[in-house]
Amino acid sequence: MPRLLACLFVLLFAHTAVAAERLNVVLVLVDDMGWTDLGCQGSDLYQTPHVDRLAKEGMRFTNGYSACTVCSPTRAAVMTGKYPARLHITDWIHGHNKPKAKLRPPEWTHFLPLEETTIAEALKAKGYATCHIGKWHLGEEKHWPDKQGFDHNIGGYHRGQPPRYFSPYKIPTLKEGPEGEYLTDREAEEACRFIAANADKPFFVYLPHYCVHTPLQGKADVIDEYKQRVAKGGESLRHRNPVFASMVESVDDAMGRIREQLEESGVADRTLIIFTSDNGGLVLGRRSGRPTNNAPLRAGKGSSYEGGVRVPFIAYWPGVTKPGTVCEEPVISCDLLPTILDATGIDRDEWPENVDGKSITPTLADPAVALDRDALFWHYPHYHPGGATPYAAIRARDWKLIEFYEDDRVELYHLSEDVGESKDLASVETKKAAELRDRLHAWQKSVGAQMPRPNPAYEGGN
């Protein structure tokens, strides 16, 4: 009997040791962070040393994209690896109502179906501890994170923005903190606590920050520092909103705390960290003026143009990514599920069906490796206060075509020569425009994209 117990102990120890060596994953999704909203992405105001360090030690993608110009569809794409058009989750939940517009949106889905396999469910089936911290915005309570593969749901519910950024938060899935505690600090604290408690097993931390979404609220002392910076920089600054800047800095502080905890827990060398955003930066605000500026990109959140969908995208995989690598290969939110499943060793025959994204693990090892695709797609059959009317788009290498449904019109841009989309080439490059439009339509058919419909209540000119 003692020998049997000893053997069992050895087997248990060996199993624990193997589990502890498996790759951990920390996925950070910032809300409304624009393409230039980091120091390493060219900001002339925001202070982001910790995320900049992540890029310096890992890989920064200059052509990183969100799956949609608004949040909920991108979040669904992140979790499932599928295009929003395939999921029929094509607007933020519950969307913007424009009852007298020329077109009506389709009857789209307002939740992430439980039948879909999420990253968390796939990893949990392989013994991973899973934790969601922050914004969910993918349906009512029966569709919350704890029903979608997460062992813990801290702060995720149906709303798309916090009532406030200082405790008391009034978020039903988040225990109130001390009076005046800042939400992004709390999210980082929860992430660190989870990492420390699960350092002896493989874990997946999904941290979709509520920041930097409105309401714009930051710490007073940090805001004052940025006010001084703005005053000193004058009109030459691209970014000029001190409150928004303080919120960006809080996201960076969270990254610093998490990386420190990974080191303290002894798991930093086997943890993949991915940092990105759910859509482009918000450039219009009723109360706050202009939160950020996406220049040289055109427009911002809620737009069909690059400012609405091009976002920061950084990955750090110790021992795989080469320090300071910059990659120009286009990547998108849908790539996160296949990348994480691939990196954690889950066989491809165990992946969910109809995944649209591609694993970018080969590119993480070598930025010269091109992915097995030459086009990305967007489908937004809705209206948005940020400027979007119903549209769809395709980016095929350097070419981008946008089809607008109100007037059956297309625009064509060559992004490597015109990243600001200032020169529409549709009337010049007619063959290329026709080719890309045909490809866009074929893709829409293949994923079952829902189309907008004529609105019988339309009042011409409104």
C-alpha positions in Angstrom: 0.0 0.0 0.0 2.8 2.6 0.8 4.4 1.8 -2.6 1.0 2.3 -4.3 0.5 5.6 -2.6 4.0 6.7 -3.5 3.4 5.8 -7.2 0.1 7.7 -7.1 1.9 10.7 -5.6 4.5 10.6 -8.3 1.9 10.5 -11.0 -0.1 13.3 -9.5 3.1 15.4 -9.2 4.1 14.7 -12.8 0.6 15.6 -14.0 0.7 18.9 -12.0 4.1 19.7 -13.4 3.0 19.1 -17.0 -0.1 21.2 -16.4 1.9 24.1 -15.0 4.2 24.1 -18.0 1.4 24.6 -20.5 1.0 28.0 -22.1 -1.2 30.6 -20.3 -3.1 33.3 -22.1 -3.9 36.8 -21.2 -6.1 38.6 -23.7 -6.7 42.3 -23.2 -9.4 44.0 -25.3 -9.7 47.7 -24.8 -13.0 49.5 -25.5 -12.9 52.2 -28.2 -9.1 52.5 -28.3 -8.0 54.0 -31.6 -5.1 53.1 -33.9 -2.9 55.9 -32.7 -3.9 55.8 -29.0 -0.6 54.4 -27.7 2.9 55.8 -27.6 4.2 53.0 -29.7 1.4 53.7 -32.2 2.4 57.4 -32.6 0.5 59.3 -29.9 2.0 62.7 -29.1 0.2 62.9 -25.7 -0.7 59.5 -24.2 1.8 57.9 -21.8 1.8 54.1 -22.3 5.2 52.8 -21.2 3.9 49.3 -20.2 2.1 48.6 -23.5 5.0 50.2 -25.4 7.3 47.7 -23.6 5.0 44.9 -24.6 5.4 45.9 -28.2 9.2 46.3 -27.8 9.5 42.8 -26.5 6.9 41.3 -28.8 5.2 41.9 -32.2 3.2 45.0 -33.2 0.9 44.6 -36.2 0.5 47.8 -38.2 -2.6 46.4 -40.0 -4.6 45.2 -37.1 -8.4 45.3 -37.5 -11.5 44.9 -35.5 -14.2 42.7 -36.9 -16.7 45.6 -36.8 -16.9 49.3 -36.4 -18.8 48.9 -33.1 -18.3 46.7 -30.0 -20.7 43.8 -29.6 -20.1 42.2 -33.1 -16.3 42.4 -32.5 -16.7 40.8 -29.1 -18.7 37.9 -30.6 -16.0 37.5 -33.2 -13.2 37.4 -30.6 -15.0 34.7 -28.6 -15.9 32.5 -31.6 -13.5 33.2 -34.4 -16.4 33.9 -36.7 -17.3 37.0 -38.7 -20.2 39.0 -37.2 -22.1 38.5 -40.5 -22.0 34.7 -40.0 -23.2 35.1 -36.4 -25.9 37.6 -37.4 -24.6 39.8 -34.6 -24.0 42.9 -36.6 -24.6 45.9 -34.3 -23.9 46.9 -30.8 -26.6 45.3 -28.5 -29.3 46.6 -28.7 -28.4 48.9 -31.6 -29.3 52.4 -32.8 -32.8 53.0 -33.9 -33.4 55.3 -36.9 -37.1 54.6 -37.8 -37.4 57.0 -40.8 -34.1 56.1 -42.5 -34.1 54.9 -46.1 -33.3 51.3 -45.1 -34.2 49.1 -42.2 -31.7 46.7 -40.6 -32.4 43.0 -40.8 -33.7 40.9 -37.8 -30.3 40.4 -36.3 -29.3 38.4 -33.2 -29.0 40.3 -29.9 -26.9 37.8 -27.9 -24.1 35.3 -28.3 -25.9 31.9 -28.7 -25.0 29.3 -26.2 -24.5 26.9 -29.1 -21.4 28.7 -30.1 -18.1 27.5 -28.8 -16.1 30.2 -27.1 -12.3 30.4 -26.5 -13.1 29.9 -22.8 -15.2 26.7 -23.5 -12.5 25.3 -25.7 -9.7 25.9 -23.1 -11.8 24.9 -20.1 -12.3 21.5 -21.8 -8.6 21.1 -21.7 -8.2 21.8 -18.1 -7.7 25.6 -18.1 -8.9 27.9 -15.4 -10.9 30.7 -17.1 -11.7 34.2 -15.9 -13.6 37.1 -17.5 -13.0 40.5 -16.1 -14.7 43.6 -17.4 -17.2 44.3 -20.2 -19.3 41.6 -21.9 -22.2 43.2 -23.8 -23.3 40.0 -25.5 -26.8 39.5 -24.2 -28.9 39.3 -21.1 -28.2 37.2 -18.0 -28.7 33.7 -19.6 -25.9 34.6 -22.1 -23.4 36.1 -19.6 -19.8 34.8 -19.4 -20.5 32.2 -16.7 -22.8 30.5 -19.2 -20.1 30.7 -21.9 -17.2 28.8 -20.4 -15.8 31.2 -17.8 -15.3 29.9 -14.3 -15.5 33.5 -13.0 -17.4 36.5 -14.3 -16.2 39.7 -12.7 -18.0 42.8 -14.0 -19.6 41.4 -17.2 -23.3 41.9 -17.9 -25.6 43.2 -20.6 -24.6 46.9 -20.6 -22.0 48.3 -22.9 -20.6 51.0 -20.6 -20.2 51.4 -16.8 -22.6 53.6 -15.0 -19.5 55.3 -13.6 -15.8 54.6 -13.3 -15.5 55.2 -9.6 -16.9 53.0 -6.8 -19.7 52.5 -6.1 -19.9 51.2 -9.7 -23.5 49.8 -9.6 -22.5 46.9 -11.8 -24.4 43.8 -10.6 -21.6 41.3 -11.3 -18.9 43.3 -9.5 -18.6 43.6 -5.7 -18.4 47.2 -4.7 -14.9 48.4 -3.8 -13.8 51.2 -1.4 -15.4 54.6 -2.1 -13.6 56.2 -5.0 -11.8 53.1 -6.2 -11.1 53.4 -10.0 -12.7 50.7 -12.2 -9.6 49.9 -14.4 -7.5 49.6 -11.3 -10.0 47.1 -9.9 -10.0 45.1 -13.1 -6.2 44.8 -12.9 -6.4 43.8 -9.2 -8.9 41.1 -10.0 -6.7 39.8 -12.9 -3.7 39.7 -10.6 -5.6 37.9 -7.9 -6.7 35.3 -10.4 -3.2 34.8 -11.8 -1.8 34.4 -8.3 -4.4 31.8 -7.3 -4.0 29.8 -10.5 -0.3 29.9 -11.2 0.0 26.1 -10.7 -2.4 25.3 -13.5 -2.9 26.6 -17.1 -5.2 29.7 -17.1 -7.0 32.0 -19.5 -7.6 35.6 -18.5 -9.9 37.6 -20.7 -9.7 41.3 -19.7 -12.1 43.4 -21.9 -11.6 46.7 -20.2 -14.6 49.1 -19.9 -12.0 51.8 -20.5 -11.7 53.9 -22.7 -15.5 54.0 -23.4 -17.6 56.9 -22.3 -18.5 58.3 -19.7 -15.1 60.0 -19.8 -14.0 59.9 -16.2 -10.4 59.8 -14.9 -8.4 60.4 -11.8 -8.2 64.1 -11.0 -4.4 64.2 -10.4 -3.7 62.4 -13.7 -6.1 64.7 -15.6 -4.3 67.7 -14.2 -0.9 66.4 -15.5 -2.4 66.0 -19.0 -3.9 69.4 -18.9 -0.4 70.8 -18.3 0.9 68.7 -21.2 -1.8 69.9 -23.5 -1.2 73.5 -22.5 2.5 73.1 -23.2 2.0 71.3 -26.5 -0.5 73.7 -27.9 -2.3 73.3 -31.1 0.4 71.1 -32.6 -0.8 68.1 -30.6 -2.9 65.5 -32.4 -4.4 64.3 -29.1 -5.7 67.0 -26.8 -8.3 65.5 -24.4 -6.8 65.3 -20.9 -9.6 63.1 -19.5 -9.4 60.6 -22.3 -5.6 60.6 -21.9 -5.9 59.8 -18.2 -8.1 56.8 -19.1 -5.6 55.5 -21.6 -2.9 55.7 -19.0 -5.1 53.7 -16.6 -5.2 50.9 -19.2 -1.4 51.1 -19.4 -1.1 50.9 -15.6 -3.2 47.8 -15.6 -0.9 46.1 -18.1 2.1 47.0 -15.9 0.5 45.5 -12.8 -0.5 42.3 -14.7 3.0 41.8 -16.1 4.5 42.3 -12.6 2.1 39.7 -11.2 3.0 37.2 -14.0 6.7 37.7 -12.9 5.9 37.3 -9.2 3.9 34.1 -9.9 6.7 32.6 -11.9 4.7 32.2 -15.1 5.7 35.2 -17.3 7.9 33.0 -19.5 5.0 30.8 -20.5 2.2 33.3 -20.9 1.0 34.7 -24.2 -0.3 38.2 -24.0 -2.4 39.8 -26.7 -3.5 43.4 -26.6 -6.1 44.9 -29.0 -9.3 47.0 -29.3 -12.9 46.3 -30.2 -13.2 49.2 -32.8 -11.6 52.4 -33.8 -11.3 55.5 -31.5 -14.4 57.6 -30.8 -14.0 61.0 -32.5 -17.4 62.5 -31.8 -18.9 63.1 -28.4 -22.0 65.0 -27.4 -20.7 66.0 -23.9 -17.0 65.4 -24.1 -16.1 67.0 -27.4 -13.6 64.9 -29.3 -12.3 62.1 -27.1 -9.5 61.2 -29.5 -8.1 61.7 -33.0 -7.3 58.8 -35.4 -5.3 60.8 -37.9 -3.9 59.9 -40.4 -6.9 57.5 -40.6 -10.2 58.8 -41.8 -13.2 59.1 -39.3 -13.6 56.8 -36.3 -15.9 54.5 -34.4 -19.1 53.9 -36.2 -17.6 54.6 -39.6 -16.9 52.5 -42.7 -13.5 54.0 -43.0 -10.2 52.9 -41.5 -10.6 55.0 -38.4 -13.6 52.8 -37.5 -11.9 49.4 -37.8 -8.1 49.7 -37.7 -6.9 49.2 -34.2 -3.8 48.5 -32.1 -2.8 44.8 -32.2 0.2 43.6 -30.2 1.3 40.1 -29.2 4.0 38.9 -26.9 4.8 35.2 -26.8 8.1 34.6 -24.8 10.5 32.5 -26.8 8.5 32.9 -30.0 8.0 36.5 -30.9 11.3 38.3 -31.6 11.7 41.6 -29.7 10.6 44.7 -31.4 9.1 43.1 -34.4 6.8 45.1 -36.6 4.5 43.1 -38.9 2.5 44.4 -41.8 0.3 41.3 -42.4 -3.4 42.2 -42.0 -4.9 40.5 -38.9 -8.4 40.8 -37.4 -10.4 39.9 -34.3 -11.6 36.6 -35.8 -8.0 35.4 -35.7 -7.9 35.4 -31.9 -9.7 32.1 -31.3 -7.7 30.0 -33.8 -4.5 31.7 -32.7 -5.1 30.9 -29.0 -6.3 27.4 -29.7 -3.3 26.7 -31.9 -0.8 28.2 -29.5 -2.1 26.2 -26.6 -1.8 22.9 -28.5 -5.5 22.1 -29.2 -5.7 19.9 -32.3 -7.4 21.6 -35.3 -9.9 18.7 -35.6 -11.2 19.8 -32.2 -11.7 23.4 -33.2 -15.3 24.7 -33.7 -16.8 24.4 -37.2 -16.9 27.3 -39.6 -14.2 29.4 -38.0 -13.4 32.3 -40.2 -10.2 33.5 -38.6 -6.7 32.2 -39.2 -4.1 31.2 -36.7 -1.4 33.8 -36.7 1.0 31.6 -34.8 3.3 31.2 -37.9 3.5 34.9 -38.3 4.2 35.5 -34.6 7.3 33.4 -35.1 8.3 35.0 -38.4 6.7 38.3 -39.6 7.6 37.5 -43.2 5.1 34.6 -43.2 1.9 35.5 -45.0 -1.4 34.0 -43.8 -3.4 31.7 -46.1 -5.8 34.5 -47.2 -5.7 37.7 -49.1 -8.9 39.4 -48.0 -10.7 40.6 -44.9 -14.4 41.5 -44.8 -16.9 43.7 -42.9 -20.7 43.8 -43.0 -22.7 46.5 -41.2 -26.3 46.6 -42.4 -27.1 49.4 -39.8 -26.9 53.1 -39.1 -24.7 54.6 -36.5 -24.4 58.1 -35.0 -20.6 57.9 -35.8 -21.5 58.3 -39.5 -22.0 54.8 -40.9 -24.9 54.1 -43.1 -25.5 50.4 -44.1 -22.4 49.2 -45.8 -20.0 46.2 -46.4 -16.3 46.3 -47.2 -13.5 44.1 -48.4 -9.7 44.7 -48.0 -7.8 42.6 -50.5 -4.1 43.3 -49.7 -3.6 47.0 -50.5 -7.0 47.5 -52.0 -10.2 48.4 -50.0 -13.6 48.6 -51.5 -16.7 49.9 -49.6 -20.2 49.3 -50.8 -22.9 51.7 -49.5 -26.4 50.3 -49.7 -28.5 53.5 -49.5 -27.5 54.6 -53.0 -25.8 51.4 -54.3 -22.5 53.1 -54.6 -18.9 51.9 -54.1 -15.7 53.6 -53.1 -12.2 52.2 -53.8 -8.9 53.0 -52.1 -5.3 51.9 -52.3 -4.3 51.8 -48.7 -0.6 51.6 -49.0 -0.6 54.8 -51.0 -3.6 56.5 -49.3 -4.1 55.3 -45.7 -6.4 58.3 -45.1 -8.8 57.2 -47.9 -8.8 60.6 -49.5 -8.7 59.5 -53.1 -11.6 57.4 -54.4 -10.4 55.3 -57.3 -13.7 53.5 -58.1 -14.3 55.5 -61.3 -10.7 55.0 -62.5 -10.0 51.4 -61.5 -13.3 50.1 -62.7 -12.1 46.5 -63.3 -10.6 46.3 -59.8 -13.8 47.7 -58.3 -16.0 45.2 -60.1 -13.7 42.3 -59.1 -13.7 43.3 -55.4 -17.5 43.9 -55.4 -18.1 40.4 -56.8 -15.8 38.9 -54.2 -17.6 40.8 -51.5 -21.0 39.5 -52.7 -19.7 35.9 -52.9 -18.4 36.2 -49.3 -21.7 37.6 -48.1 -23.5 34.7 -49.6 -21.1 32.1 -48.2 -21.6 33.4 -44.6 -25.4 34.0 -44.9 -25.1 37.7 -44.4 -28.3 39.5 -43.6 -29.1 42.5 -45.8 -30.8 45.8 -45.0 -34.4 46.2 -46.4 -36.3 49.2 -47.9 -38.0 51.1 -45.1 -41.7 51.8 -45.8 -41.6 54.6 -43.2 -38.8 56.4 -45.1 -39.1 60.1 -45.4 -37.0 61.3 -48.3 -34.2 63.6 -47.4 -34.0 62.6 -43.7 
